[in-house]
Amino acid sequence: MSERRKTTGTVISDVPVFFEDLNGEKRTKIERIRPLHESRKIYLKMGLITKADGSAYLEQERIKMVSAVYGPQQFKKATSFHSTARLNCEVKYASFALKQRYYHNREIIEKNMSMHLEAAISPSIQLDIFPKSIIHVYVFVLEADGESSTFAAAITCASAAIADASIECIDLVTGSAAVINKKNCLVMDPTDDDEIEKMFSIVIGYMAVRDELTELWSYGLGLNSTDECKIDYIINKCISMASDYRFVLNNAIMQKLEEQLRLNELMQK
């Protein structure tokens, strides 16, 4: 028996008309106005979820998500001793995050993103100083715009939440993404419309201070073993973009610290 109190909504919604051209043609597609080599502006805010040990909200035009961190916590069940902490990452999409409400591959996307998110951020955390503990990292995608770009944003958002939780790290990880379309053009920070024509996609996790890659996730066609120079060029472009995102992450951390200092001063008065 279906849940009657739950509003399921329609499977596919109609996109509103944004404008009409001089010929009277109605357009419902938001055209890309930024160059192919540029990324979208990013907004990052930390400490929004009060009940979590650390949290962050990220907005990148049509990409919107929130991340929460709980821990380090002791294992509730009696298990064998572990010298390092266990990292549990989980990525979930809201039912309205994608253009199609009941997307058949959504669970597969969530599972793959959760697995790769753990691989991306675990090298930055000092798990060895939290024996027999577990750290939960949750990312909830409110709106997605490009699978690879959404995953790259999830890496940055989760890393910001870990920093907000004051968990000891050797560095912070930021993510970036790129695709090669059918015209053999490199598109940085791709949207849904860009990924329709993609032949090859790549997502990286990058620690700027240590100059290390923590994750490299690539899939698709269009490149082979003879294109090593081209792959190096794409990775370097992604590293450059991830380094730019690191400045945004640093500014968000500084803003959070300044807010805490002002709050402590008011409490002392």
Number of C-alpha atoms within 10 A of each C-alpha: 3 5 7 7 6 7 7 11 10 10 11 12 10 8 10 10 11 10 13 11 8 7 6 8 9 13 14 13 12 10 8 11 6 9 9 15 14 12 20 15 10 15 15 19 21 25 20 15 15 9 11 16 18 26 29 27 22 22 19 19 13 15 21 21 25 23 30 28 28 19 18 20 14 14 15 8 6 7 8 7 10 12 13 15 21 20 18 17 22 18 22 19 18 14 17 15 19 20 17 13 17 14 12 9 8 16 13 10 15 17 15 14 24 22 14 19 27 18 17 26 28 19 19 19 20 15 22 13 12 19 16 19 21 20 21 16 25 21 26 18 25 18 21 25 22 21 19 27 27 27 27 25 27 29 28 30 29 32 31 30 30 29 22 22 21 11 19 14 17 13 20 25 33 33 33 32 32 31 28 24 19 13 9 12 13 19 22 24 25 30 22 17 14 19 21 12 13 23 18 19 24 22 26 25 29 31 24 20 12 11 11 14 18 19 22 16 13 15 12 12 11 14 14 9 7 8 11 11 10 12 15 11 12 21 20 12 18 23 24 15 22 23 21 15 24 21 13 18 25 13 14 19 20 12 14 15 13 12 12 12 12 10 11 11 10 9 8 6 5
